[in-house]
Amino acid sequence: VCYEDTNHAEAVYIEYDKSIISLDKILEEYFKIIDSTSLNKQGNDRGTQYRTGVYYYTNEEKDKIKKKWRKVRKIKIVKTHCLCGFPPFFLQ
């Protein structure tokens, strides 16, 4: 993912136990950590491979993500990509 012409992005897959932490809490922390107002960059890293996004598997997750995203958008302009269906494969 070193070049902008690959159309790939860095990603982190989080597997969590709902009895320990909720998706709402994960999203809350996510929006504290990332700069959702920046487009194609995080910190000093720049390029489309550094675009931010939230992916989901189920409609329940999608609805929770949409709800949180709307709350964040009321506070600041959000350039984070949201509500993308999860990619069918992972690069490891």
Protein Blocks (a to p, Z undefined) as FASTA:
>chain_A
ZZfklopacdddddddfklpcfklmmmmmmmmpcckbghiahjbgcjklcccdddfbfkl
mmmmmmmmmmmmmmpccfbdehiacdfbdcZZ
